[in-house]
Amino acid sequence: MQHFGDKTHLITRVTAHNRTSETVANLNEQRIIELCKQGDRAAQKALFDKLSSRMFPVCLRYMGNREAAEDVLQEGFISLFSKLGSYSGEGSFEGWARKVFVNTALMTLRKNDVMRQSEDIETAWSVSSEDPGALQKISYNELMGMISELPAGFRTVFNMFLIEGYSHKEIGEALGISEATSRSQLQRARVMLQNRIKKLK
């Protein structure tokens, strides 16, 4: 009889936890963030569910493959939860979170020394192009697929400058390279993409 009582108590606890998770998920974003700052697990789960599908494509663009992107996504959430106290509530939370994930990806890429690897590849590519509008002739998904196949350094600068809106100065500071190197890598990324687009014709 006691055993049955224990099971009933366990079921009650699980049901209560599920109700808590569902209730938290229905709260507004600011309240969920406040609960996360207090270490509320249900709120953290709700925030993870809200952001993961939006931040994974960001990680994938930088890392180039799903496995590496999933690792960065997990590391990004660890970083995000540890830094939530620094979010003032001003401005877009998703924009703030996006920077956390981008910085996590950049830190991983710096560890792998991808910028030096890309500089070694640069010499194999011409910086001229007969079709400067080539990037506008393919679909978004096709472009994202081609970006993911770029050498990591080219891909990083391309993402930061054209998609995230960083300046070459900001890119240089973030990656430990000169502004000239940032511009050079962006140009070579564009040329590499243009050459691949031409092959589709």
N, C-alpha and C positions, 0 to 999 in steps of 0.2 A: 504494500500500500504506500509505503514511504517512497519506494522507487518511482511509482506512478506520479506521486506528488512532485518529485524532482524533475521528471520529464515535463510535467505541466508547467512548472516554473520556468524551465529552459525555453519552452515554446513561447511562453508569455514574454520573456525577455527578448527573444528573436523578433517576435511580432511587434513589440514596442520599438525595437531598433529600426525595423523596416518602416514603421509609421513615422519615426523621427526623420529618417532619410528622405521620405517622400515629402514630409512637411517642410524640411529645410530647402529642398529643391524648388519649392513653390515660393520661397522668400525672394525679395528683390536682391539684386546683385550686391548692393552696399551692405545689407544685413548679413549676407553669406560671407562676405569678406571680413566683417567684424567678428563673426563666429570663428572663422578660420584663424584669425589673430589670437583667439582665445584657446586654440588647439582643439576645437570641436571636430571630431572625426567625420561626422555626417556632413558637416559643412565642407570639409576638405574633399570628400567624395563628390558632393554636388558641384564644387568648383572644377574638379578634375573632369567630370562628365561634361560640363559646359564648355571647357576650353580645349580639351584634348583633340577634338575633331577639327578645330580651327588652327591649332598650333602645329599639328603633325605635318601639314603641307609646308609650313615654314621650315621646319627641321629637314624635311625631305629635299627641299630646294637647295639647302646648303650642303647636306651630306651626300646626296646623289644616290643613295640606296636605302631601302626600307629598314634593314637591320640597324644600320648606323643611325638613321633618323629616330628609330624607336628608342635607342639608347640615349640620344640627346633629349628626346621628349621626357623620359623618366628623370634624367639629371636636371632638366629644366624645371620640372615640377618641384623637385627637392629644393632647388635654388629659389623658386618663386615663393614657396611656403616659408622659407627662412628669411626672405626679404620683405614679406608682406607688411611688416611694421614700418617700412620706409615709404609705403604708398600713402600719400596724404589725402587721397580721395578727390583730388583735383584732376580734371582731364579724364580722358578715356582709360578705364582700367584695362581693357583689352589691348590698347596701344602700349600701355606700361608693361603688361605681361609679355607682349610680343618682343619688346626689347630684351627682356630676361631670357627668352628662348633664343633669340638671335645671338646674344652675348655668350650663351652656353655653347651654341654651335661654333662660334668663333674661337672660343677657348679650346674646344676639342680640335679644331683645325690647326690652331697654332701649335698645339702639342705634337701634331703630326708633321709640322714644318712644311705645310702645303705650298706656301708662297715660294719657297726656294725651289721646290719641285717644278712649279709652273714656270719659273724663270728659266729653268733648263729647257723647257719645251718651247719657249717663245721663239727661239732662233729658227725653228722649223716653219714659221708662218710669216707670210707677207702681210704688211699692214694696209695694202691697197685693196680696193674693192670696186668692181664695175657696177654693182647694184646696191647702193646705200639703202634702198627701200625694201630690201629682200625680207627683213624681219617682219614687215607688215603683210606679207603674202601668205602666211600660214596661220593655223588656228592656235588658240591659247594652249590647248593640251599638247599640240605638236611642239610648240615652243618650249613648254615646261619639260617635255621629254628630252629635247635637245640640250637644254640647260643642264639637266641632271647628268648628262654624259660629258660635259666639259671637264677639263682638268680642274682639280679642286680649287686652285688659286684663282683661275679665270672665273670659275663659277661663283666664288665668294665675292669678288669685286663686282661682278655683273649684278648679283643679287642686291648687294649693299647700295650700289649707285642707282641702278635703274628701277629696282622694285621697292627697296626700303627708303630711298631718298637721301642717303648719306652723301656728304660732300667728299671730294678726294682727300681733303685735309683730315676729316673725321675717319675715313677709311684707313689712311696712313697711320693715324694715331692708334686705332683699334688693332691693326695687324702688325704694327712695327715696321712699316715700309715707308718709302718716300711718296710724296704726291705724284711725282713723275712715274714711279713704278705702278701706282694705282691706275693712272691714266693709260699707261702702256698695256697693262693687263686687261683693262676694259676694252681697249681697241682691238686687242688680239682675240678676246672673247667674241666680240662682234664679228670679226672677220671669219673666225672658225665657224660660227653659226651661219653666216652668209654662205660660206663654202658648202656646208652641209645642206642648206636649203636648195642651193643650185642643183645638187645631186638628186633632189626629189623631182625636179622638172622633167 
